[in-house]
Amino acid sequence: MEEKVLAYLDRREMTAPGITVCVGFSGGADSVALLQLLWENRKRLGIRVKALHVNHGIRGAEALRDQRFCETFCEERKIPVRICEEDVPADASADGIGLEEAGRNARYRAFARCIEEGWADRIALAHHQNDQAETMLFHLMRGSGIKGLRGMEPVRLPYIRPLLCVERDEIEAWLKEKGLLWVEDASNRELEFTRNRIRHQVLAPMEEIRPGTVERMAETAERLLEIEDFLEQNLDQARTACVRQTGREIRILLEPFGKLHPALGKMLAMDCLEKLYGSRKDLSAVHAEQLSALTHGRRGSRITLPDGRYAVLGYDAVLLKEGYGTEKKEEEVYCAPGGEYHYRGDIFRFALENWEKKEKIPVNCYTKWFDYDKIKQGVVLRTRRPGDYLEVADGAHKKLKDYLIDCKVPREDRDSLTLLADGSHIIWTVGMRISERYKVTEQTKRVLKVQWMNDGGTKDGETSY
């Protein structure tokens, strides 16, 4: 086993001369074997070896026994060791998660501190092929796609997993050969934990039905990792062509996305979802499938994603965002000539002028002139509401909704448009067009001049859809 692991370390370039490797040390068979192997071969590898033990505060006297075992093991070998005490039950309760997940979070926080404080350069974790098979089955049940099925990566710096090339039986046989002891965690037999149920009730029967299952699954994980690496090489190019991100909003452009191979398209979809959420914790392959399928749907279609996120199909892109359709409506702002009004981060200035018929109305996107005497109910700045309309050519009325659809304004952008309204009649869809009804004509006597400002400067350029 030892030479197999050392060859795996070398092939995967897990270590380098002069670095410090910290082993996540629970005192169980796997971590004892890893720490012993690295310690015995530290000169051969040119590394310094340390250990970190996390007491989860769960198993009382048994946990204290494990801690003392780890301290004694390291003291006998003069291996520097850190002991980190965590209250995992309290963390689980506070975060509303299970003990299994809370314990994992606590360990990784401790690992991160070792790296941040410069106490170690890399963290060696004692996962082996049986752990890999359990992880693959867990992700298979969740529907995680290739990224989940390929299991844990051998190297994801600063983390390395040197034992992914061997099975649990090989590890225990090596320990017995060397006369090394380890501690047993009684919780590993408790079936309330998902991973234990997979280990004892799923994977063990699979191994009985077809001996060698664990090893073959580990080999499959290696092949899937190679496939994913290949796709990753093409993902950057696809991301550049297809994705635009502004803050927490992400757009997937339909035209270039439609040209991608389906496998790469779904991988890009999952990549965008991960950016939206910040992790893959609540995501599965079905969400990437749904997002990919949405690109072929009807404009305005949307899918609901976990935790209040949405994907909405627009005219030229799919928009990923939080809380679609739940934005708080701005209060209406009533405006009068001579006033200056702030609305949705912009400034609008209103002035009333007598109209000289010889004057020509300038074409200007950020300053508009209206026939003031045609305004009946007063001028209001607001967002859209049911019943809004404007007047188009030949005096015909057109619903604002239909006008925006004709202009291919994405559904998710319509509620955020600023409108200048006279009752339900839209005087000006700011940044777009004005109603024919309010245009200055030969009969106009008084003109309402409206300037659209932003942070003290005039806006320049209409919204383009």
C-alpha positions in Angstrom: 0.0 0.0 0.0 2.7 2.4 1.0 4.4 2.5 -2.5 1.1 2.8 -4.2 0.2 5.9 -2.2 3.7 7.4 -2.7 3.4 6.8 -6.4 -0.1 8.4 -6.4 1.3 11.4 -4.5 4.0 11.9 -7.1 1.7 11.4 -10.1 -0.8 13.9 -8.8 1.9 16.3 -7.7 0.3 16.6 -4.3 3.5 17.8 -2.4 6.6 19.7 -3.2 9.9 19.9 -1.3 10.0 22.5 1.5 6.2 22.7 2.1 4.3 21.9 5.3 1.5 19.4 5.1 -1.1 19.3 7.9 -3.1 16.0 8.2 -6.7 16.2 9.3 -6.3 13.8 12.2 -9.3 12.2 13.8 -7.5 9.2 15.3 -9.4 6.8 13.1 -7.7 4.1 11.0 -7.6 6.2 7.8 -6.0 9.4 9.4 -3.6 7.3 11.5 -2.4 5.6 8.3 -2.0 8.9 6.4 -0.2 10.7 9.2 2.1 7.7 9.8 2.9 7.3 6.1 3.7 11.0 5.5 5.7 11.2 8.8 7.8 8.1 7.9 8.4 9.5 4.3 8.9 13.2 5.2 12.6 13.2 4.3 12.0 11.3 1.1 9.3 13.8 0.1 11.2 16.8 1.5 8.2 18.0 3.5 7.3 19.0 7.1 4.4 17.2 8.7 1.8 18.5 11.2 -1.6 17.4 12.4 -4.9 19.0 13.3 -7.5 17.3 15.5 -11.0 18.8 15.8 -13.1 17.8 18.9 -16.7 18.3 17.7 -18.2 18.4 21.2 -20.6 15.6 20.4 -19.5 12.3 22.0 -18.5 13.4 25.5 -15.9 11.0 27.1 -15.4 9.2 23.8 -14.4 12.4 22.1 -12.0 13.3 24.9 -10.5 9.8 24.5 -9.9 10.4 20.8 -8.3 13.7 21.5 -5.9 12.2 24.0 -5.1 9.4 21.6 -4.2 12.0 18.9 -2.1 14.1 21.3 -0.2 11.0 22.5 0.4 9.7 19.0 1.9 13.0 17.9 3.9 13.5 21.0 5.6 10.1 20.6 6.7 11.1 17.1 7.3 14.8 17.9 4.7 15.8 15.3 3.3 19.4 15.9 -0.4 19.1 16.6 -3.2 21.6 17.0 -6.4 20.8 18.9 -9.5 22.7 17.9 -12.6 22.4 20.1 -16.0 23.2 18.4 -19.6 23.1 19.6 -21.0 21.3 16.6 -24.5 20.7 18.1 -24.9 24.4 18.8 -23.7 25.2 15.3 -26.2 22.7 13.8 -29.1 24.2 15.8 -28.2 27.8 15.0 -27.8 27.1 11.3 -30.7 24.7 11.0 -28.6 21.9 9.5 -27.7 18.3 10.5 -24.8 17.3 12.8 -23.0 15.7 9.8 -23.0 18.9 7.8 -22.2 21.1 10.8 -19.2 18.9 11.7 -17.9 19.1 8.2 -18.2 22.9 8.2 -16.4 23.1 11.6 -13.5 21.0 10.3 -13.1 23.1 7.1 -13.1 26.3 9.2 -10.3 24.9 11.2 -8.4 23.8 8.1 -8.9 27.3 6.6 -7.4 29.0 9.7 -4.3 26.8 9.5 -3.7 28.0 5.9 -4.6 31.6 6.6 -2.3 31.8 9.6 0.6 30.2 7.7 0.7 27.2 9.9 0.5 24.9 7.0 0.7 25.0 3.2 -1.5 22.1 2.4 -4.2 20.0 4.1 -4.0 16.3 3.7 -7.4 14.5 4.1 -7.7 10.8 4.6 -10.5 10.0 2.2 -10.1 6.6 0.5 -11.8 4.7 -2.3 -14.7 3.5 -0.1 -15.4 7.2 0.8 -15.2 8.0 -2.8 -17.8 5.4 -3.7 -20.1 6.6 -0.9 -19.8 10.1 -2.2 -20.6 9.1 -5.8 -23.7 7.2 -4.6 -24.8 10.2 -2.5 -24.5 12.5 -5.5 -26.1 10.0 -7.8 -29.2 10.0 -5.6 -29.2 13.8 -5.6 -28.9 13.9 -9.4 -25.7 16.0 -9.3 -24.4 15.3 -12.8 -20.8 14.6 -13.8 -19.3 17.0 -11.2 -21.0 15.0 -8.4 -20.5 11.5 -10.0 -16.7 12.0 -10.3 -16.7 12.4 -6.5 -13.9 14.0 -4.6 -10.9 15.5 -6.4 -7.5 14.1 -5.5 -6.1 17.6 -5.6 -8.0 20.8 -5.0 -5.4 23.1 -3.4 -4.8 23.5 -0.6 -6.5 20.1 -0.1 -4.9 16.8 -1.1 -6.3 13.3 -0.7 -3.4 10.8 -1.0 -5.4 7.7 0.0 -7.9 7.9 -2.9 -5.9 5.2 -4.6 -6.5 2.5 -1.9 -9.5 0.8 -0.1 -10.3 0.7 3.6 -9.3 -2.9 3.8 -5.8 -2.2 2.4 -5.4 0.6 5.0 -6.3 -1.5 8.0 -4.1 -4.4 6.7 -1.1 -2.0 6.5 -1.8 -0.7 10.0 -1.9 -4.2 11.5 1.3 -5.1 9.7 3.0 -2.2 11.4 1.4 -2.9 14.7 -0.3 0.5 14.8 -3.5 1.1 16.9 -6.4 3.5 16.1 -9.6 4.6 17.7 -13.1 3.6 16.5 -15.8 6.3 16.3 -19.0 4.7 17.5 -21.1 7.2 15.5 -19.8 5.6 12.3 -22.3 2.8 13.0 -25.3 5.0 13.7 -27.7 4.9 10.8 -29.2 8.3 11.4 -26.3 9.7 9.4 -26.8 9.6 5.6 -23.3 8.5 4.8 -23.5 5.6 7.3 -26.7 4.4 5.8 -25.1 4.5 2.3 -22.0 2.7 3.7 -23.8 -0.1 5.5 -27.1 -0.5 3.7 -26.2 0.3 0.0 -22.5 0.0 -0.7 -21.8 -3.1 1.4 -24.6 -5.2 -0.3 -23.2 -3.9 -3.7 -19.8 -5.2 -2.8 -21.3 -8.5 -1.8 -23.2 -8.8 -5.1 -20.2 -7.8 -7.2 -16.8 -7.9 -5.3 -14.5 -5.1 -6.5 -17.3 -2.6 -6.8 -15.5 0.0 -4.7 -12.4 -0.2 -6.8 -14.3 0.0 -10.1 -16.3 3.0 -8.9 -13.0 4.8 -8.0 -11.7 4.1 -11.5 -15.0 5.5 -12.9 -14.5 8.6 -10.8 -11.0 9.0 -12.3 -12.4 8.8 -15.9 -15.2 11.2 -15.1 -12.7 13.6 -13.7 -10.8 13.5 -17.0 -14.0 14.1 -18.9 -14.9 17.1 -16.7 -11.3 18.5 -17.1 -11.8 18.4 -20.9 -15.1 20.2 -20.6 -13.6 22.7 -18.2 -11.1 23.6 -20.8 -13.9 24.7 -23.1 -16.0 26.2 -20.4 -14.0 29.5 -20.1 -14.5 30.2 -23.8 -18.3 29.4 -23.6 -18.6 31.6 -20.5 -17.0 34.5 -22.3 -19.3 34.1 -25.3 -22.6 33.5 -23.5 -22.6 35.0 -20.0 -22.9 38.6 -18.8 -23.0 39.4 -15.1 -24.0 42.6 -13.4 -23.9 42.4 -9.6 -26.1 39.4 -8.6 -27.9 39.3 -11.9 -26.6 36.9 -14.6 -27.7 36.8 -18.2 -27.2 33.8 -20.6 -27.2 35.1 -24.1 -29.5 32.9 -26.2 -27.8 33.0 -29.6 -24.3 31.8 -28.6 -25.7 29.4 -26.0 -27.8 27.7 -28.6 -24.6 26.8 -30.5 -23.0 24.9 -27.6 -23.0 21.2 -27.4 -25.7 20.1 -25.0 -23.2 18.7 -22.5 -21.2 21.9 -22.5 -24.5 23.9 -22.3 -25.7 22.1 -19.2 -22.3 22.5 -17.6 -22.4 26.3 -18.3 -25.9 26.4 -16.9 -24.7 24.8 -13.7 -21.8 27.1 -13.6 -24.1 30.1 -13.8 -26.4 28.7 -11.1 -23.3 28.2 -8.8 -22.4 31.8 -9.3 -26.0 32.9 -8.5 -26.0 30.8 -5.2 -22.3 31.0 -4.3 -22.1 27.2 -4.0 -23.7 24.0 -5.4 -25.2 22.9 -2.0 -28.9 23.2 -3.0 -28.4 22.5 -6.7 -28.7 19.3 -8.7 -28.4 18.3 -12.4 -32.2 18.8 -12.8 -31.8 22.5 -12.2 -29.2 22.7 -15.1 -31.6 20.7 -17.2 -34.5 23.0 -16.5 -32.4 26.1 -17.2 -31.1 24.6 -20.5 -34.7 23.7 -21.5 -35.9 27.2 -20.7 -33.8 28.6 -23.5 -36.2 26.9 -26.0 -39.4 28.1 -24.3 -41.8 30.9 -24.9 -40.7 34.5 -24.2 -41.6 35.5 -20.7 -41.5 31.9 -19.4 -39.7 31.4 -16.1 -38.7 28.6 -13.7 -38.6 28.8 -9.9 -35.3 27.8 -8.4 -34.5 26.9 -4.7 -34.4 29.6 -2.1 -36.3 32.4 -3.9 -34.3 32.6 -7.1 -35.7 32.6 -10.6 -34.7 32.2 -14.2 -36.7 34.2 -16.7 -36.6 33.9 -20.5 -36.3 37.2 -22.3 -36.0 38.1 -26.0 -32.3 37.6 -26.3 -31.2 36.1 -22.9 -32.2 34.1 -19.9 -32.0 36.2 -16.7 -31.0 34.6 -13.4 -31.8 36.7 -10.3 -33.2 36.7 -6.8 -36.8 37.6 -6.0 -38.2 38.2 -9.5 -41.5 40.0 -9.4 -41.2 40.7 -5.6 -39.6 44.2 -5.8 -41.2 46.8 -3.7 -43.0 49.4 -5.8 -41.8 52.9 -5.6 -44.2 55.6 -4.4 -45.6 57.9 -7.0 -44.1 61.3 -7.3 -46.4 64.2 -8.3 -44.5 66.9 -10.3 -45.1 70.5 -10.9 -43.5 73.0 -13.3 -40.4 74.7 -11.7 -39.7 71.7 -9.5 -36.8 69.2 -9.2 -37.7 65.7 -8.2 -35.7 62.6 -7.3 -37.0 59.3 -8.4 -35.3 55.8 -8.5 -31.8 57.4 -8.3 -32.5 59.9 -11.1 -33.3 63.6 -11.0 -36.1 65.2 -13.1 -36.4 68.9 -13.6 -39.6 70.5 -14.8 -40.0 74.0 -16.4 -43.0 75.7 -18.1 -42.3 77.9 -21.1 -44.2 79.8 -23.7 -43.9 78.3 -27.1 -42.7 80.3 -30.1 -44.1 78.6 -33.1 -41.0 79.2 -35.2 -38.9 77.1 -32.8 -38.0 73.6 -33.7 -38.2 70.8 -31.2 -34.7 69.3 -30.8 -34.3 65.5 -31.0 -32.9 64.8 -27.5 -33.2 61.6 -25.5 -32.8 63.1 -22.1 -34.8 66.3 -22.5 -38.4 66.3 -23.8 -41.0 68.9 -24.6 -44.7 68.3 -24.1 -47.9 70.3 -24.8 -48.7 71.3 -21.3 -52.4 72.2 -21.9 -53.1 68.6 -23.0 -52.2 67.3 -19.6 -55.5 66.7 -17.8 -54.8 65.1 -14.4 -51.3 66.3 -13.6 -47.8 64.8 -14.1 -46.7 61.8 -12.1 -43.4 59.9 -12.0 -44.1 56.2 -11.3 -43.7 52.6 -12.5 -46.2 50.8 -14.7 -49.6 49.5 -13.5 -52.6 47.8 -15.1 -54.5 49.9 -17.7 -51.5 52.0 -18.8 -51.6 53.0 -22.4 -50.1 55.6 -24.8 -51.2 57.1 -28.1 -49.5 56.0 -31.3 -49.9 57.2 -34.9 -53.3 58.4 -36.1 -54.6 58.8 -32.5 -54.8 55.1 -31.9 -54.4 53.9 -28.3 -52.0 51.1 -27.5 -51.6 49.2 -24.3 -48.3 49.9 -22.6 -47.8 46.2 -22.2 -48.2 45.6 -26.0 -45.9 48.5 -26.8 -43.2 47.1 -24.6 -43.6 43.6 -26.1 -43.3 45.1 -29.6 -40.1 46.9 -28.5 -38.9 43.5 -27.1 -38.4 44.9 -23.6 -37.6 41.8 -21.5 -40.5 41.0 -19.1 -38.3 41.2 -16.1 -37.3 44.8 -17.0 -40.7 46.2 -17.6 -41.6 46.8 -13.9 -38.4 48.8 -13.4 -39.1 51.3 -16.2 -39.7 54.9 -15.1 -42.9 56.4 -16.5 -44.1 60.0 -16.8 -47.9 59.6 -16.6 -51.1 61.7 -16.9 -53.5 59.3 -15.1 -53.3 56.0 -17.1 -52.1 57.8 -20.2 -48.3 57.5 -20.4 -46.8 60.8 -21.4 -43.2 59.4 -21.7 -41.7 56.0 -21.2 -38.4 57.4 -20.0 -35.5 56.5 -22.2 -37.9 55.4 -25.0 -40.8 57.2 -26.7 -43.4 59.8 -25.8 -47.1 59.6 -26.5 -48.3 61.2 -29.8 -51.0 62.9 -27.7 -48.6 65.2 -25.9 -46.3 66.2 -28.8 -45.9 69.9 -29.5 -47.9 71.1 -32.5 -48.7 74.4 -34.3 -51.6 74.8 -31.8 -49.3 74.5 -28.7 -49.2 77.6 -26.5 -47.3 76.4 -23.4 -44.6 73.8 -23.3 -43.6 71.6 -20.3 -39.8 71.0 -20.5 -38.6 67.9 -18.7 -34.9 67.2 -18.2 -33.8 63.7 -17.1 -30.7 64.0 -14.9 -28.5 61.5 -13.1 -26.1 62.4 -10.2 -26.0 66.0 -11.4 -25.3 65.3 -15.0 -27.7 64.7 -17.9 -28.3 61.2 -19.1 -27.0 60.5 -22.6 -28.4 57.7 -24.6 -31.8 56.0 -24.7 -32.4 52.5 -23.5 -31.8 50.1 -26.4 -33.9 46.9 -26.7 
